[in-house]
């Protein structure tokens, strides 16, 4: 096997070990929903997979449900559930329409009824009811995604511009009870920030939201500023939450796969949180530092990097991370850096991530492409396509952040 084949196998096996099916089943084990109606509301990139697992376990006990996920992520019909697809990472009219379907399903419930709320990353875009004009919400979302803000900062703003985020969905469902199962894609698993916390008390404040708007120079109308000033629910008495799945499990799964392939794995961090280009440069430095090794090594870093958009190219944070490492590992023998999103999509592309090895820089130079220019233009997708460095998995059904790795094969 080549080092690229090793990388592909690690990616494939890691994703299989963090699919939410078993996690949902474990969260529901021993749980009884006595009396009243049981309705399912699922939102996020892993919504279909989570809803399917719940349906397989609970069967006819479920009265009805609505599933809202990203385009291309519905894998078939689920009994008694309406499966809808919508926009991500920027919400669209289908996001708003699907959210209205969820609100209609969960409206007029009684204290005897239960909402099984299945939440995963991506829900911030997919599950949305704007409190400001739709076009401005989309414009603010694009500003946040382009400025280099972290996911917690982004969600602190977004939840205040929404009628369902920041605990507002739980308030909408009252007096019904909510049993929430959450698949985490935010470092440290803060429940009020995962998908902007629709069913969890909000720990952030309006003051923090205004400070972030100033920090990133957001252009906000008077209506948006007024929405930021309104405080979110701080206490919710009708919600029980179970968190399941995280990037830590993804790192452990990757380490196990590395061992099976003969690599000695080292988990550098499961809290990677910086610009993608910086992470790529750092991992290249790690690779250079261990070239004298006599045994195969793997260095793993899980988390979520960010991209500061300076160009109009095509790419995603994992692709940009991998390409940023290419300069530093150029010429190194049997050495590679790769990064991928566990949900199978990286940015607004059909790729899950990117792969670079010691030959990548020279392959690009031979085609008249210089890495610093590509990164300046945020055009990693087009560059990696020319070197065979794109990683494709298709929608995976899970979403627990990203994994980046250095492989040194001996």
TIVEX-514962 format. One record per residue (C-alpha): residue in three letters; x, y, z. Coordinates in steps of 0.1 Angstrom, whole numbers, padded with zeros to 4 digits, always signed. Layout:
ALAXYZ/...
# end
This chain:
UNK+0000+0000+0000/UNK+0011+0036-0007/UNK+0011+0063+0019/UNK-0020+0078+0001/UNK-0038+0044+0004/UNK-0029+0044+0041/UNK-0044+0079+0045/UNK-0076+0068+0027/UNK-0080+0037+0049/UNK-0075+0058+0081/UNK-0101+0082+0069/UNK-0126+0055+0060/UNK-0122+0035+0092/UNK-0122+0066+0115/UNK-0155+0078+0101/UNK-0171+0043+0104/UNK-0163+0043+0141/UNK-0180+0077+0148/UNK-0212+0072+0130/UNK-0241+0082+0153/UNK-0262+0050+0151/UNK-0247+0033+0181/UNK-0245+0066+0200/UNK-0282+0073+0195/UNK-0291+0038+0205/UNK-0270+0041+0237/UNK-0287+0075+0246/UNK-0321+0059+0241/UNK-0314+0027+0260/UNK-0337+0024+0289/UNK-0355+0056+0281/UNK-0393+0053+0281/UNK-0417+0079+0267/UNK-0449+0073+0286/UNK-0482+0089+0276/UNK-0489+0116+0251/UNK-0474+0120+0216/UNK-0438+0114+0207/UNK-0426+0136+0178/UNK-0391+0137+0164/UNK-0374+0169+0153/UNK-0339+0163+0138/UNK-0316+0191+0125/UNK-0280+0191+0112/UNK-0257+0173+0089/UNK-0261+0140+0108/UNK-0299+0145+0112/UNK-0309+0118+0088/UNK-0286+0092+0103/UNK-0297+0101+0138/UNK-0334+0100+0129/UNK-0330+0066+0111/UNK-0313+0052+0142/UNK-0341+0065+0164/UNK-0368+0051+0141/UNK-0351+0017+0140/UNK-0352+0015+0178/UNK-0385+0032+0186/UNK-0406+0021+0156/UNK-0444+0028+0159/UNK-0439+0046+0192/UNK-0430+0077+0171/UNK-0461+0095+0160/UNK-0445+0119+0135/UNK-0412+0136+0127/UNK-0394+0162+0106/UNK-0358+0158+0095/UNK-0338+0188+0082/UNK-0304+0182+0067/UNK-0279+0194+0041/UNK-0285+0189+0004/UNK-0275+0154-0007/UNK-0276+0140+0029/UNK-0310+0123+0028/UNK-0304+0086+0021/UNK-0340+0074+0018/UNK-0374+0075+0034/UNK-0379+0071+0072/UNK-0413+0058+0084/UNK-0436+0086+0097/UNK-0410+0113+0091/UNK-0408+0141+0065/UNK-0372+0144+0053/UNK-0361+0178+0040/UNK-0329+0192+0026/UNK-0317+0228+0029/UNK-0288+0252+0026/UNK-0254+0250+0044/UNK-0232+0268+0054/UNK-0255+0297+0045/UNK-0292+0292+0051/UNK-0317+0294+0022/UNK-0354+0295+0017/UNK-0356+0257+0021/UNK-0339+0262+0055/UNK-0367+0286+0065/UNK-0395+0264+0051/UNK-0381+0233+0068/UNK-0379+0251+0101/UNK-0415+0262+0098/UNK-0424+0225+0093/UNK-0407+0217+0125/UNK-0424+0245+0144/UNK-0458+0234+0130/UNK-0451+0198+0142/UNK-0441+0209+0177/UNK-0467+0236+0181/UNK-0497+0231+0204/UNK-0482+0202+0223/UNK-0493+0194+0258/UNK-0474+0186+0290/UNK-0480+0149+0283/UNK-0461+0151+0249/UNK-0424+0147+0242/UNK-0402+0161+0215/UNK-0372+0139+0207/UNK-0348+0165+0194/UNK-0318+0151+0175/UNK-0292+0178+0169/UNK-0259+0179+0151/UNK-0235+0204+0136/UNK-0247+0224+0107/UNK-0280+0230+0125/UNK-0272+0267+0127/UNK-0278+0271+0089/UNK-0303+0243+0084/UNK-0326+0252+0114/UNK-0334+0289+0111/UNK-0363+0313+0116/UNK-0350+0348+0109/UNK-0358+0377+0132/UNK-0345+0402+0106/UNK-0351+0403+0069/UNK-0339+0371+0052/UNK-0315+0388+0028/UNK-0298+0406+0057/UNK-0295+0374+0077/UNK-0278+0358+0047/UNK-0255+0388+0044/UNK-0245+0387+0080/UNK-0239+0350+0078/UNK-0216+0355+0049/UNK-0197+0382+0067/UNK-0192+0359+0097/UNK-0180+0330+0076/UNK-0155+0352+0057/UNK-0140+0372+0086/UNK-0121+0343+0103/UNK-0144+0342+0134/UNK-0145+0310+0153/UNK-0177+0289+0156/UNK-0185+0300+0191/UNK-0182+0336+0181/UNK-0203+0330+0150/UNK-0230+0313+0170/UNK-0231+0340+0196/UNK-0242+0364+0169/UNK-0264+0340+0150/UNK-0285+0329+0179/UNK-0297+0365+0186/UNK-0309+0370+0150/UNK-0329+0338+0151/UNK-0363+0328+0164/UNK-0353+0292+0172/UNK-0316+0294+0184/UNK-0303+0302+0219/UNK-0330+0281+0237/UNK-0359+0297+0218/UNK-0370+0264+0203/UNK-0373+0248+0237/UNK-0394+0277+0248/UNK-0416+0273+0217/UNK-0422+0236+0226/UNK-0434+0243+0261/UNK-0452+0228+0280/UNK-0441+0196+0262/UNK-0409+0179+0274/UNK-0378+0177+0252/UNK-0354+0149+0252/UNK-0324+0161+0233/UNK-0296+0140+0219/UNK-0267+0161+0207/UNK-0238+0151+0184/UNK-0210+0176+0191/UNK-0190+0195+0165/UNK-0178+0223+0188/UNK-0146+0220+0208/UNK-0153+0214+0244/UNK-0189+0203+0237/UNK-0206+0236+0249/UNK-0243+0226+0245/UNK-0254+0262+0240/UNK-0232+0266+0210/UNK-0236+0233+0191/UNK-0259+0243+0162/UNK-0264+0276+0183/UNK-0282+0257+0211/UNK-0319+0257+0201/UNK-0329+0237+0232/UNK-0303+0248+0258/UNK-0300+0278+0280/UNK-0277+0304+0265/UNK-0246+0313+0284/UNK-0236+0342+0261/UNK-0248+0378+0265/UNK-0259+0406+0243/UNK-0229+0426+0255/UNK-0206+0398+0241/UNK-0225+0398+0208/UNK-0220+0436+0204/UNK-0183+0432+0212/UNK-0179+0406+0185/UNK-0198+0427+0160/UNK-0174+0455+0167/UNK-0143+0432+0166/UNK-0151+0419+0131/UNK-0166+0451+0117/UNK-0200+0436+0109/UNK-0224+0457+0089/UNK-0257+0456+0108/UNK-0289+0474+0103/UNK-0309+0490+0131/UNK-0332+0459+0131/UNK-0302+0436+0135/UNK-0287+0457+0163/UNK-0320+0456+0181/UNK-0321+0418+0178/UNK-0286+0416+0193/UNK-0299+0436+0223/UNK-0326+0411+0232/UNK-0315+0386+0258/UNK-0319+0349+0252/UNK-0334+0323+0276/UNK-0311+0316+0306/UNK-0333+0290+0323/UNK-0352+0261+0307/UNK-0371+0236+0328/UNK-0385+0213+0301/UNK-0353+0199+0286/UNK-0332+0168+0293/UNK-0300+0166+0272/UNK-0276+0138+0263/UNK-0244+0146+0245/UNK-0229+0119+0224/UNK-0199+0118+0200/UNK-0171+0142+0197/UNK-0138+0149+0180/UNK-0120+0132+0208/UNK-0136+0099+0197/UNK-0126+0107+0161/UNK-0090+0111+0171/UNK-0090+0078+0191/UNK-0106+0060+0161/UNK-0079+0074+0138/UNK-0052+0063+0163/UNK-0065+0028+0164/UNK-0065+0026+0126/UNK-0029+0039+0124/UNK-0018+0012+0148/UNK-0033-0015+0126/UNK-0013-0001+0097/UNK+0019-0002+0116/UNK+0022+0035+0126/UNK+0029+0046+0162/UNK+0002+0073+0167/UNK+0004+0105+0188/UNK-0026+0126+0194/UNK-0012+0161+0195/UNK-0046+0177+0204/UNK-0083+0174+0200/UNK-0087+0211+0205/UNK-0071+0225+0173/UNK-0085+0260+0168/UNK-0065+0284+0146/UNK-0063+0295+0110/UNK-0060+0265+0086/UNK-0028+0279+0070/UNK-0012+0281+0105/UNK-0022+0245+0113/UNK-0008+0233+0080/UNK+0025+0250+0086/UNK+0027+0236+0121/UNK+0021+0201+0110/UNK+0048+0204+0083/UNK+0072+0215+0110/UNK+0062+0184+0130/UNK+0069+0163+0099/UNK+0104+0178+0094/UNK+0113+0173+0131/UNK+0108+0135+0129/UNK+0125+0126+0096/UNK+0152+0106+0113/UNK+0128+0082+0127/UNK+0133+0045+0120/UNK+0097+0036+0125/UNK+0064+0047+0110/UNK+0048+0076+0129/UNK+0014+0093+0128/UNK+0007+0127+0144/UNK-0030+0135+0148/UNK-0048+0168+0155/UNK-0086+0171+0158/UNK-0106+0202+0160/UNK-0119+0230+0137/UNK-0097+0255+0119/UNK-0109+0287+0103/UNK-0102+0304+0069/UNK-0099+0341+0065/UNK-0112+0348+0029/UNK-0088+0370+0009/UNK-0096+0356-0025/UNK-0125+0343-0046/UNK-0112+0308-0052/UNK-0128+0274-0043/UNK-0119+0254-0013/UNK-0124+0246+0024/UNK-0105+0247+0056/UNK-0092+0211+0054/UNK-0081+0216+0018/UNK-0063+0248+0028/UNK-0046+0232+0057/UNK-0032+0204+0036/UNK-0020+0227+0009/UNK-0004+0250+0035/UNK+0017+0220+0046/UNK+0029+0212+0011/UNK+0057+0238+0011/UNK+0071+0226+0044/UNK+0072+0189+0035/UNK+0084+0194+0000/UNK+0111+0168-0009/UNK+0105+0147+0022/UNK+0105+0110+0016/UNK+0073+0089+0024/UNK+0058+0118+0043/UNK+0023+0132+0039/UNK-0002+0156+0056/UNK-0039+0153+0051/UNK-0070+0168+0066/UNK-0107+0160+0063/UNK-0141+0169+0076/UNK-0159+0140+0093/UNK-0192+0150+0076/UNK-0177+0144+0042/UNK-0179+0180+0030/UNK-0153+0207+0033/UNK-0165+0242+0028/UNK-0188+0247-0002/UNK-0173+0219-0022/UNK-0179+0182-0029/UNK-0146+0172-0013/UNK-0141+0161+0023/UNK-0105+0174+0025/UNK-0071+0174+0010/UNK-0039+0153+0009/UNK-0003+0165+0002/UNK+0030+0148+0002/UNK+0066+0156-0006/UNK+0059+0158-0043/UNK+0029+0182-0042/UNK+0048+0215-0044/UNK+0069+0204-0075/UNK+0038+0191-0092/UNK+0022+0225-0088/UNK+0053+0244-0099/UNK+0055+0223-0130/UNK+0020+0236-0139/UNK+0030+0272-0132/UNK+0012+0273-0098/UNK+0028+0287-0067/UNK+0014+0277-0033/UNK+0015+0312-0017/UNK-0006+0325-0046/UNK-0031+0297-0043/UNK-0035+0303-0006/UNK-0039+0340-0011/UNK-0067+0333-0036/UNK-0082+0306-0013/UNK-0082+0282-0043/UNK-0070+0250-0027/UNK-0096+0229-0044/UNK-0085+0237-0079/UNK-0048+0231-0070/UNK-0054+0198-0052/UNK-0075+0186-0081/UNK-0045+0190-0104/UNK-0023+0169-0081/UNK-0048+0142-0072/UNK-0049+0155-0037/UNK-0086+0159-0031/UNK-0103+0135-0006/UNK-0138+0123-0015/UNK-0160+0104+0009/UNK-0195+0116+0001/UNK-0219+0126+0029/UNK-0210+0104+0059/UNK-0239+0107+0082/UNK-0218+0121+0111/UNK-0203+0154+0120/UNK-0177+0156+0148/UNK-0153+0182+0136/UNK-0122+0177+0114/UNK-0091+0155+0117/UNK-0056+0165+0104/UNK-0027+0141+0103/UNK+0010+0137+0095/UNK+0021+0103+0083/UNK+0058+0094+0082/UNK+0062+0059+0067/UNK+0093+0038+0072/
# end
